[in-house]
Amino acid sequence: MAISDSASSALKKISQRRSRTMTTIAAEAIEEMIKSGDLVAGDRINESVLADQLGISRGPIREACRSLEQAGLLSNQTNRGMYVREMSVDEAKELYELRGALAGLVGELIVRKASDGQVQDLSELVDRMQTVADKSDTAAYYKLNLRFHDMLVEAAGNAALAETYQRIVNQLHLLRRRGLVQEGNLLVSNKEHRAIADALNARDLEAASQAMKQHVSNGLDRLLASL
């Protein structure tokens, strides 16, 4: 029996949905590789290797690369392929300026809107971070650091802010890890996290906003010192 136009249309939509799903999986995998440091600025994206690793065709990998290029994580070099984007110092400074302004707003919103449980969870995470910072475990600290900042944005309870903030942070993954690897920076960084948590626990709007902005500013200083 011939396939009707409506059935054909439905099959096409299902195929497109599956493709989008595979593309999403591929994009998230590449993002995670950048976050973890498995892919660093200047690395070439090998579509064949990634396709084999993820067990999917190269099509979704290619689409994922295009979306990550639009997100500012990859760059397309003519006749050479996709590479992890190399960010200039000036570009990083501009992103940190914007991130600092948003971070101040995040602090204010948490004071106004977050539950006591959310604020307590942030304090407990700072305690966990202190444990790994004392051991100079950069890899473990970096993961917890990402979680801490994700929780801050979640606690702010503003979806529009979260979307903008996440786009900025994703691009800064290209550089941010470098600012933590210098000796003593883990302890200094977590001291700033403690100041943020203390201000939030006190429900001090001005102190929370200032602590957030100062932490971002200091993060930029640490990054510049590592370059």
Residue pairs with C-beta under 8 A, 6 or more apart in sequence:
3 11
19 59
19 60
19 63
22 56
22 57
22 59
22 60
23 60
23 63
23 64
23 67
24 64
25 54
25 56
25 60
26 50
26 54
26 56
26 60
26 61
26 63
26 64
27 64
27 67
27 68
29 50
29 53
29 54
29 64
30 39
30 45
30 50
30 64
30 65
30 68
30 73
30 74
31 68
31 73
31 170
31 173
33 39
34 40
34 73
34 84
34 173
34 174
35 146
35 173
37 177
39 45
39 84
40 84
40 174
41 84
41 85
41 86
41 87
41 174
41 175
42 83
42 84
42 86
43 83
43 84
44 80
44 81
44 82
44 83
45 61
45 65
45 74
45 81
45 82
45 83
45 84
47 58
47 61
47 62
47 65
47 81
47 82
48 58
50 61
51 57
51 58
51 61
54 61
65 74
65 76
65 82
68 74
69 75
69 76
69 82
71 167
71 170
71 171
72 85
72 167
72 170
72 171
73 84
73 85
73 170
73 171
73 173
73 174
74 82
74 83
74 84
74 85
75 82
75 83
75 84
75 85
75 86
76 82
76 83
77 83
84 174
85 171
85 174
86 174
87 171
87 174
87 175
89 224
89 227
92 172
92 175
92 220
92 223
93 220
95 168
95 171
95 172
96 172
96 216
96 217
96 219
96 220
96 223
98 168
99 165
99 168
99 169
99 172
99 216
100 213
100 216
100 217
101 213
102 161
102 164
102 165
102 168
103 212
103 213
103 215
103 216
104 209
104 210
104 212
104 213
105 156
105 161
105 209
106 152
106 153
106 156
106 161
106 165
106 212
107 152
107 196
107 199
107 200
107 205
107 208
107 209
107 210
107 211
107 212
107 213
108 205
108 208
108 209
109 155
109 156
109 157
109 158
109 161
110 118
110 119
110 152
110 155
110 156
110 200
110 208
111 199
111 200
111 203
111 204
111 205
111 208
112 205
113 155
113 156
113 157
114 155
114 156
114 157
114 200
118 151
118 154
118 155
119 155
119 197
119 200
119 201
120 201
121 151
122 148
122 151
122 152
122 155
122 196
122 197
122 200
123 197
123 200
123 201
125 144
125 147
125 148
125 151
126 148
126 190
126 193
126 194
126 197
128 144
129 141
129 144
129 145
129 148
129 190
129 193
130 190
130 194
132 140
132 141
132 144
132 186
133 141
133 186
133 187
133 189
133 190
134 187
136 186
138 180
138 181
138 186
141 180
141 186
141 189
141 190
142 177
142 180
145 180
145 189
148 193
149 169
152 196
152 212
153 161
153 162
153 165
153 166
154 162
156 162
175 223
176 219
176 223
178 223
178 226
178 227
179 185
179 219
179 220
179 222
179 223
179 225
179 226
180 186
180 189
180 222
181 226
182 222
182 225
182 226
185 222
188 218
188 222
189 215
189 218
189 219
189 222
192 211
192 214
192 215
192 218
193 215
195 211
195 214
195 215
196 208
196 211
196 212
196 215
199 207
199 208
199 210
199 211
200 208
